C-alpha cells in the first residue's frame, strides 16, 4: 500500500484550485465582455481601424475648393474651382445605392433618395475636398468632402444613404475613419435609409454598392491603373 505524502496532496489541491480560479476568471471576463459589448464596441472598432490603417499615407491630404454644379448619385458629384475647371469626385468610403433600368422598384427608390439627400447637402454650395484618390489628367477622384463644418461623407453614412467602404478610407486620419464607421453603425442600429426594414438589404440587390471600388462614372473616364492613391 502506497502512502501519499501530505506535501503531494497539498500540491495537487493547490494545482486544481489554480486551474479552477484560472478558468473562472476567463469565464467571468467573457461574461463581462458579452454584457458590455455595446459599450465596448467603440474600442473594438478603433482597434480594427488601427489594424487596417495605412500608416505610410501622407499626414496632410491635398485639398480642392470649388462650387458644386451637378449631383450624379448619392456618392458622386461635379464641382468647379475658381478657374472654371470642372472636377468629378466621389465621397471616399461611401458606396451609395445605384439602380439601372429594370432594377427592382425598391432599389430605384433607395438610389433616388440617396441622390436627393446629397443634393440637399451640396447642390450649388461651396465644398472643400481632401483628396485621397486622384487622376489629375481627367480631374476625377475620391475624397473627404466638407461643406462648412459638415463632413458630408459622415452625414451620408449617418443618414443611411450608403454603405461604408473601409478600403477607400485607409489613408484618412484615424479620427475621420472612426467617425465614418460609427456613423454607419448608428444608421444600421436605427434602420435608416438602406438599412430600413422594407429596404432591399441582401447582397444581390446591393451588388453595385459593395463591389464597385468607385462610382460607375468613375470607371467610364479611366481605368483604376490611371489613378494614384494620395500618400503612396
Secondary structure, 3 states (H helix, E strand, C coil): CCCCCHHHHHHHHHHHHHHHHHHHHHHHHHHHHHHCHHHHHHHHHHHHHHHHCCCCCCCCCCEEEEEEEEEEECCEEEEECCCCCEEEEEECCEECCCCCCCCCHHHHHHHHHHHHHHHHHHCCCEEEEEEEEEECCCCEEEEEEEECCEEHHHHHHHCCCCEECHHHHCCCCHHHHHHHHHHHHHHHHHCCHHHCCCCCCCCCCCHHHHHCCCCHHHHHHCCHHHCEECCC
